Amino acid sequence: MNQVQFKQKHLLGLAELSKEEIELILSTAVPMKQIFTRSVKKVPVLRGKTVVNLFYEPSTRTRTSFEIAAKRLSADVINVTPSTSSISKGESLVDTAKTLEAMNSDIIVVRHKASGAPHFLARRASSPIINGGDGFHEHPSQALLDLFTIKEKKGDIKDLKIAIVGDILHSRVSRSDIIGIHKLGGEVRVVGPPTLIPKDIEKLGCSVYHRLEDALEGIDVIYCLRIQTERQTHKLFPSVTEYTRLYAINEARLKLAKKDAIVMHPGPMNRGIELSADVAYSDRSTITEQVTNGIAIRMAIFFLLLGGGRSVQEITD
Amino acid sequence: MSRKLLIKGGIVVCPAQNIEEKLDILVEGERIIGLKKDIRDKEAKTLDVKGKLVTPGWIDMHCHLREPGREDIGTIESGSKSAAAGGYTSIACMPNTDPVVDNQMGIEYILSRAKAVGFIHLLPIGALTKGLNGEELTEISTLVEAGAVALSDDENSIMDSYLMRRALEYMTMFDIPIIAHCEDRNLSEEGCVNEGLVSTMMGFRGIPSIAEEIMVSRDIILTEFTQSRLHMAHVSTKASVELIRKAKAEGVRVTSEVTPHHFTLTDTDILESNYNTHFKVSPPLRSKEDQHAVIEGLKDGTIDTIATDHNPWLDMEKDVEFIHAPFGIISIETALPLIFTRLITPKHLTLMEAIAKVTCNPAGILNLSKGTLSKGSVADITVIDPHMELSITQDFFHSISKNSPFIGQTMKGFAVYTLVEGEIVFDRHENTFYKRH
């Protein structure tokens, strides 16, 4: 059934994946999601395997999502959250990797504030590495669950128009989403003040807008990014109030997009800043579905990296 | 009786004298006493260099030894060996050691260690400000008298325009230049790689080319205003080259250098390296367009010299996440093959032009009576086999640190003999260093 073999050893970013590999992950997540509706939400695929969640940055939803995904596949999960004070230098990353190696972990999910840290581990560890978000670089599992959600809502991603709004500069989610949507044939518009748009981003296959109103015309999907209020120290925009005035998605602005446009957010959201509360909780918002889909996608990732080439039907039937 | 050495059968390339022909060189003691065809001398020991190129000893205006302070990374001895193996007979070392070379004692220490080590000439660069603090000028006349060949705060680019103006003005009464690392540190702060598609794709804050160009502009304006002179270190961007070209045309006394890695590599190589920290260097590797511009700058003379910015770091220090890794590449042992294969072979520079960039040009900027094979001059000589091929492995390097982005490649063109004051200090065939007597 699935003609494409998943040949990647690690999941480091969407930049490393082909269109076919992305589609394989998305299609593998479909039967995974069906497991959720069963009374016993667990399959014995990864019994005896050990998943290590190595999170150098605080995260509740991503870490929990990986944990639930692993447990639904019957793996054992270890959460390692080194105290942030002792890990500001990389030497301990090498040491931690070696330690985990010695404990025979089967797969390591790593989140790190240094871009490229998962690649650094991948060069040293013998077990597969999943990038759980690195610096401003990539957050592949988030982008894959976003793509999955868009497909569920809109069918094919090809020719869809998607606006990503906000702090593109500091967003690993936006980079992975842009790459993924572009590979699947969708059109991406990034929207934000010039100071929050990284240089040459259009070369990744997107167009750049500064006026939200211009960008929303004909849009199928509005993707809001979290604004990191502490970044204001970098003098990138005058204030959160001004940001909200220019870029918050509210009822009035939503009307500028297509009638059936959906609104997405990777969470956690600053309610009333990126999104008005009425939009966030409306039926146009996919925020909670993204969370559910995140588990299915992460199950698919674990399965493809650790499942030993078994077909997905074999385990879900 | 002084010992004699006859260097026989090679092609002499001496841009200072505009010579490129098959000549023999007769050395007596530490000086060249003959340079002509078919010299015969029964008393002389003969060094057969048939088929090799014989050039004045190479001069590197910009390198980092780690002594004093970080002898675990690199010493004056290991740095001297690296340089000799790279074909260099004189190297100017930056003062950002620990302690900083900002007084007479620091200069004297380097000179005396170089003498004790006994391989090549070390040309100490003194700090421009005390402790490289960017606030207070060093005792400049003392540094000059002690033997400083230039003054620089190197990577601690002088942000205070007032101080830079006064420093340039004050320096007009001495014969040595200031070397400026042009970087507006407010613009480059926290950056890791060149700002552009690569920084965006890798998820790094970028170091914009304007961080360099603004300071190049400022320093040109200050140099002209003060009627002083200034040497600009490791120029890396297209607009910098254009600014210097224009300044030179208008008679401003600025000179400049480029490193081998900036004419060889681009930021795309970092992307392809998959976060290999050996590609992390300051200024950062720039775009293809910038790379092309620095080569054009070398061709038309806007860029006077090739300097290595040899900068050792331990594996332990480089083997970390990219953002935490220090900036720097060891480059003194691979400069020669890169100059041959990247500049001479593709005919960007003639052999004569390229050799000028590492001999008489840096000698001129630093006011040294070096960089020539003329009769009577000190016999600092580099003998090159332009066809020799070697694989660049960790073991290839004589440096204590091995932080080179070129490990794994094969390179062509190497120094086979390096002679200082008439004595062989490095012999590639034996892979042996010899202390001078």
Interface residues (C-beta under 8 A of the other chain):
Chain A: A15 S88 K89 G90 E91 L93 V94 H112 A114 S115 G116 A117 H119 F120 R123 D134 G135 F136 H137 E138 R172 R175 P198 K199 D200 I201 K203 L204
Chain B: E195 G196 L197 S199 T200 M201 M202 G203 F204 R205 G206 P208 N274 Y275 M316 D319 V320 E321 F322 I323 H324 A325
